[in-house]
Amino acid sequence: VRYYSRKKLAEQRPRLKGQFVRQTVSETKKKGAISDE
């Protein structure tokens, strides 16, 4: 169930070249690239 809601959130998040982008690139480096696995 948890994965479903995460997927819905992921589909709404802005992406760049298959990677999620927030306001800064450093933000993604903190959590590690979640997208391209």
HUGI-V957221 format. One record per residue. SS is DSSP state (@ for helix, = for strand, . for the rest). Layout:
# HUGI-V957221
ss=(SS & SS)
This chain:
# HUGI-V957221
ss=(. & @ & @ & @ & @ & @ & @ & @ & @ & @ & @ & @ & . & . & = & = & . & . & = & = & . & . & . & . & @ & @ & @ & @ & @ & @ & @ & . & . & . & . & . & .)
